[in-house]
Amino acid sequence: MPTQTLGITFRYNRTIGRGDNSGTGFSYPVAMARGEEDLMYVLSRGTETARQSMRVTMCTTGEEYIGEFAKGAPGRNEPVYPDAMIWPTSLAVDRDGQVYVADDWLHRISIFNADGESIGK
């Protein structure tokens, strides 16, 4: 049954993804942004005990999995790579295709190109 709000009718189309710690699934998704054409970036916050589930997933609205980047920080006795996330909160994509990921715990915004390669903080 369609839902009508402010004169706009919304109809359910489909669900994308599933609950998972990697690949085509999402783990506590907290933000989504659209890139060029049908490209989507989904920010999964994951959990403190499953840091590998923190990531940005690149997929299409047609449910094609493209890849992932900006993964969660490793455990205590493992080296931390420069763009590791601890508590990601949001993401945005600018008109040039750059992806900005905000991390509440680290008090920073990491910047990536459209392919997920780090280009700065």
Secondary structure, DSSP 8 states (H G I E B T S, - for coil): --EEETTEEE--------B-SSTT-BSSEEEEEE-STTEEEEEE--BTTBGGG-EEEEEETT--EEEEES-B---TTS---TT-BSSEEEEEE-TT--EEEEETTTTEEEEE-TTS-EEE-
